[in-house]
Amino acid sequence: MSVKQLSATELKEKIDQGEALFLLDVREPYEFKYAHIAGSLLIPLNQIPQRLNELDAGQEIIVICHHGMRSQQAAAYLVHSGFKNIANLQGGIDAWSRECDDSVPRY
């Protein structure tokens, strides 16, 4: 099963409509501290296998990183682990900053 890709503008629409989303940021703590989407939870990519129990397999999870590569890896892992409703944020936090919220710093 392939991972659904979500653009930054599609994510913003979902947030603006009040959809119950779980925003999972898989970057490193220093990156998250510098720039993140409000309401997202940080679980660095290398900690995902040990912290699966913190995630609700029934909830829609949007996986986020800097440009969409690490989040794609994490999303594929989650799908492989039995999670059904997973999407990767295409272009990552960088696309979010460029297309949706320019108050989020780019790096």
Secondary structure, DSSP 8 states (H G I E B T S, - for coil): ---EEE-HHHHHHHHHTT--EEEEE-S-HHHHHHS--TT-EE--GGGHHHHGGGS-TTSEEEEE-SSSHHHHHHHHHHHHTT--SEEEETTHHHHHHHHT-TTS---
